[in-house]
Amino acid sequence: MGLFSPNVRVEHRTGILPSQEIRELIRNGKIVSSVPIGDDQVQPASIDLRLGNIAHRIQASFLPGRSSPVSSKIKDLKLAELDLTKPALLERGAVFIVPVVESLSLPRDIGGKANPKSTTGRLDIFTRLITDGGWEFEQVPRGYSGNLYIEIVSRTFPIVLTAGVKLNQLRFVRGNPPSTDGILEQLARREHLVYYENGGGPERASVERGVGRLSIAACGQRLTWPVRGRASAPIRPRKMRRPWI
């Protein structure tokens, strides 16, 4: 049995859904596709999204707003249309909207958060997810039912794309899980997190919100470092050298 066995399912009331529950969403028709979804698309906590057959070149980036579908905005802003069933060249700096092969019909308590795949970022290709009626990039509202679209801008050089290429991934979130930063803030109110090796302190800590980073304001100095490990792992205060010594 592997670390992420597709056959073992544990019900999660809140938080990011693992691969087992993503596969169940597929089986139950909550994630649908005109082309069968491959096993390699489902990652430990996300699903890779595939580009559809058409890329629409548009005048500028947009958000459709709560009462508007993406398709109507594309009609208003479209400059050209590329056929992705064969390799197509996307010019550097041009803005394209590509419908995704997958679409959603999510339960009321499940939403999603998207981000570019790491290979997309290394190639300096700017991408972000858009939904019908969306007012925020990269976010899928809870209970969303509809199509998905990817905005694509190559920022360094022209690129060649075809239908089926995976540039983005989507994570599914159930409920409102507490953030790691929120847990750190609660801990900072209960415990002293900052000490010095010479025995000075403790100092009052100010935890600034940020992804995977903890920032401490103490004695007029600001110290920032990555926070690694599981969110559930205990956080142990350690003595720190004064920055000016």
N, C-alpha and C positions, 0 to 999 in steps of 0.2 A: 504494500500500500504506500503510495506517495504522500508527500507532505500535504498536498491539496487533492485528496481523492475526490473524484467527481461523484462517487457513489454514497458518500457520507454527508447527510444533510442535517444541520443544526438550525433550529428556528432562531432568528435574531429579531428581537422586538424593535431595536433601534440600531442605527449605524450603517456602515457600508455593507452591501450584500456580497457574500462570497460567490465563487463560481457555481457552487451547487444550487444556490437560489437563482442565479442568473439563468442556468439551464432549465430550471423549473418555469421561469417566466417565458422562456422560449417554448417549452412543451405546452404551456397553457395559453399560447397565442397572445401574450402580452408584449412580446417582441416578435415582429413578423417581418418577412422579407419575400420579395418576388423570386429571389435566388436562395436556395437552401443555405442556412447559416452553418459554416464549417466549424469543426471542433477547435481548430487553431485560432478562431476569433475570440473564444472565451478564455480570458486570462484569470488569474487567481481572484481578482476583485474588480474586473472590468470586462467590457466587450469592445473589440475593435470594430469601427464603423467603416464601411466600404463606399467608395464613390460610385455614383450612378452613371448613366450613359451620356449625360449632357452637362457641359459647363457653360454658364451664362456669364459673359463679360458685362459688367455694369459700370456706371459712371462713378459710384462712390459706395462706401460701406453704409449700412443702414441697420436699424432695428425696426421691425414691422409695427410694434405697438400692440396694445391689448386687443384691438378690434380688427386687425388687418392680417390676412395671410401673407406669407412670404411671396407666393406666386404673383400677387397683384403688384407688389413692390418691384419684382423683377421685370414685369411688363413695363412699368413706368421708367425704369432706369437702364434697361438692357441696351447694349451697344452691338453685341455680336453673340453668336452661339457656336460652341465647338462640340464636335462629335467625339465622345470619349470611347466609343466602341473600338476605335483604332487609336494609336498613339497621337496625341495632340500637344502642340507647343503652347505653353502659357508664358506670356511675356513678363519680364521682370517689372515689378511695380504696378501691374494691372490687377484690378480687383475682379475675382470670379466667385460666383455662387454655384455650388454643385449639390443637387439633391442626393441624399444618402439612400442606399439600397434598403436599409432597415427603417422601419417605422414602429411607433409605440402605441400601446393601449394600456397604460399603467393603472394599477389599483390606486385608490384614493390616498393611501398612506405612503406611496413610494414616488420619489422624484429622482432627478439625476444631476450629475455634474460632469462636464466634459473637459478634456484637455488634449493638447497635441501629443502624439507619441514622441518619444525621445529622439528617434531618427528624424522626425520632421523638424524639430528644433535645431538639430545639428546641421541640417541643410539650409537653415535660415529661411524656412518657409513659414510664414505667419498664417495660422489657421484658427478659426473659432466656430463654435456651434451656434446655430440660430434655430428657433422653433416658431411655428405659427403663433401669432399673438404674443410673441415674446417681447419683453421689455429689458432683458438682461442677456448678454452673451454668455455662453457656456453653461447655462442653467436650464434644466428641464423641470417645470413645475410638477408638484405632486398630482397624480391623477391625469397627467397629460395624455391626450390621444391625438395623434397626428403624425405628420412627416417631419423629418429632420433635414437640415441643410448645413453645409460647411462653406464658410467664407475662406478663400485662399488668396494669398498674396505672396509671391516669391520676391524676397527683398534683395537678393544678391545677384542672381543670374536666371535666365530663362530655364524652365523645367518642362519635361515631357511627362504627361500623365495619361493613364488609361482607366477605364471603368474597373472597379474592383480593388483599386489601390487603397490601402489603409493609412490614413494620415492622423486620425483622431481616435480617442478611446472614451468610453462613457462608463462612469461608475453610477450605481444605483444606491439611493439612500432611503432608508425607512425611518420615519419619525423625525425627531429632533435630538440627535445625540449630543451630549455636552462636548464642547471643544476642549482640546488639550490645554489651550491657553487659559480657558476658564478654570480648569482643574488647578493649574499652577497659581492662578490668582487666589483661589480659595486657600491653597496651601500656604501662600505667602502671608495671608491674614492670620493663619493659625500658628505658623512656625517661623523661626528665623532662618533665612536662606543664605545670608551673607556674613561670613566671619573672616578674620585676617589671621595669617600665620603667626604674627607676633602677639596674638591673644586679644587684640583690639576688637571692638564690635560687641554684639552684633549690630548691623546697620539695617535700617528700614529699606526693604526692597520694593521696587515698582516694576511690575511685570507688564511689558508692552505687548500688545497683540501683534502676532506675526506667525507665519507658518514655520514651525520647526525651529524657532529661535527664542531665546530667553534674554531679555535685556534688563540689567539691574542698574538703577540710579542710586548711588551712594556717595556721600562725601564730595559732592560736586563732580564726580566722575561717572562715566557710563561705560559699562562692560557688556559686551554682547557675544554670545557663543551659540553654536548649534545645540539643540536638545535631541539626543538620540535615544533609541530604545522604544519599548512598547509603552503605549499610553497608560496601561495598567501597572507598569513597573513602579516600584517605590522610588521616590525622589529623595536622595539623601543630601543634606547640606554638607558642604566641605569648606574648609578654611581657604581663604584666598589671600594672596599677597597684595599689599597695597600697591596700586599702579605706579605711584611715584617713588617707590623704594627700589 
